[in-house]
Amino acid sequence: MLHLTAFKQRGLVIARHGQSFRALVEIGGKRATLDRIFVQTSEGGLLPSVQYLDLFGTAPDGTPLKERVTSA
């Protein structure tokens, strides 16, 4: 299992699906295939800091899912 550096409580599983691979993650309390991630950062100091992530995915039944994860 992989973990997002900015949000260590979130895990990603990379799974083989036929001849390709998919990232599986929990979005809104439901298991989903991860479609994309948007990362909002704030500039300042030497390194930018992550304010939040927007996770977009698809549930096994085809329902689109979205969740904003904050670092608070």
Disulfide bonds with the S-S distance in Angstrom:
none
